[in-house]
């Protein structure tokens, strides 16, 4: 290995708690792209052997040579696409990879923190006590291994038929602990999108979107999210914890008039809702439900008034982002609109939508429309219309 490297520092990149870290510094001007990974990528102790791999460098056609400088002093410590190095003292060491095709060259560098051999890692812990205690119907919410938040919008005005509500999620890392009594935690960082490389350093798992032991994550829309907490101790070691955050939604419109059919066609009232089904990011809706409660009989119906009976009939139509019909409730009979919880004078229509309807191979996700449809001549006093989005 040659002589032990001395501590050096050119730039500091936060090291995530993954088994391998990735560093890349492209060269559009040179046409070369220097990339290397290291394993382990964090919590490196004196005496640990670290494996370095530049297989991701481009072009990958056998034309490149590889030179490794593990202490940033300009001396070549190893050659070859892969190399190993053992750090003999604690400190910060800048590792530099230089690739060349014989004419052009490119570099990638990374600062590696090495701690004493006896140092112990802290324990990162995310509290799940921030979950809602109840859903929008007042039922108990039980969440022991994830955070579940309900956004409840009651008595929405029919002038506002777009679902755009967001919420604040409280994230708490106060249960995290250092390993020993002479150690303490110095940093708490939160990555709110671990599948995305927000800071552009080539490692999607080390982004610090929020900092602090307890933080408020604001403007969170209904959806399913993964959050990663990284804590760092005074001795330079890190630990991570992750949690799923599910944000459900229920919006309710009550006591509004639904117009009747006219010469221009059936009366329709549209409600706009965003549904998300993204397997790549892990944000996948589980179920959407449209619920409609309206009186069975038209209380102002007059014999000969333009319809054959005084029995009300409303339908729910669902349209995808391309305005194509996904499903409607016309096949649901009157007997299926009279469940045990429904007032005997009312119809209670429920139209559940499986997440299967929102996949890439079906209708896709995006901006959907839930429509109340009345093709009878009389107007109807709707008791309640409710839209539920469940991500958990």
Secondary structure, 3 states (H helix, E strand, C coil): CCCCCCCCCCCCCCCCCCCCEEEEEEECCCCEEEEEEEECCCCEECCCEEEEECCCCECCCCCCEEEEECCCCCCCCEECCEEEEECCCCEEEEEEEEEECCCCEEEEEEEEEEECCCCCCCECCCCCCCCCCECCCCCECCCCCCEEEEEEECCCCCCCCECCCEEEEEEECCCCECCCCCCCEEEEEEECCCCCCCCCCCCCCCCCCEECCEEEEEEEECEEEEEEEEEEECCCCEEEEEEEEEEEEEEEEEEEEECCCECCECEEEEEEEEECEECCCCEECCEEEEEEEEECECCCCCCCCCCCCCECCCEEEEECCCCCEEEECCCCCHHHHCCCCCCCCEEEEEEEEEHHHHCCCCCCCEEEEEEEEECCCCCEEEEEEEEEEECC
